[in-house]
Amino acid sequence: NSMESKIPDGSYVLCREQPDVENGEIAAVLVNGDEEATLKRVIKQNDTILLQALNEAYAPYIVDSQNPARIIGKAVQVETAL
């Protein structure tokens, strides 16, 4: 539910495979040693990249050498589950 209200839990998200996105776009991102995929808004601030949930209950994930992440695609369409 980290992406509620724009992407309700259980929704299907179509992603276009690409290694980077523009600032503020929502992307599919691999984290935790490429073992977990997540959807987050990518915020680029100078040399810092933040992965921001839309639900304010979640803190941003700061991408650095201790917390690596890899963008695998841009979210282009959301279909809510029935």
N, C-alpha and C positions, 0 to 999 in steps of 0.2 A: 504493500500500500504506500510505498514511498513516493509514487508518482500520482497519487490521487490529487486532484480531481480531474486532471486532463486525461490520465490513462487509468481507468478503474482496474482494480485487481481482477485478474482473470481475462483481461482483454488480449486480443491478438495484435501484434505490432509488426508491420511489414517494414523491413530495413533494407536499404541499398548498401551493399558492401562497398566501403571506402575507408581509407586509413586515417582520415581527419574530417572534421566538421568546422563550420564557422562558429564564432563565439555566440553562445546563447542557444544553439541548436541542441536537440535531444539526440543522443547517440546510444547505441549498444556498445558496451565497454567491458573488456575482460579485466578482472581484478583478482586479487589473492593468488598471484602466481599463475595467471591464465586459467584458473580452475573454476571461476565463477563469472557468469555474465550478468550484467545489470543494465537497466536503462536509466540514464541521468542526463540532466542539462549540463552541457560543457561550458564552463566559464573560464575564459583566458584573461589573466591579469598580469601583464608584463611577462615575466618568466615563470609564473605560477599557473597551474591548471587546477581548477576545482571541479568536482563532479557533484552537482547540486540536485538534491531531491526536490520535487515540487511541494511535497508535504513538509511543512515547517517543523514538524516533530523530529525530523532527521537532520543531523549535522552534515555539513559538506565533507566530502572525501577529498583530502588534499593529495594530489599526485606528486610524489617525490621518489627518491631512491629507496626509501623504506616502505613506501606504498605505491608500487608501480601500477600502471594501468595502460591498456592498449585499446584504442578505438577500433571497432571492427565494422561499424556501419552507422548510417544516418537513419533515424526513424522517419518514415515518409507517409505512413498511413496507420491509423488505429481503428480496429473493429472491436466494439464492445461485445463481450460474451453475453449470451442470452441467459 
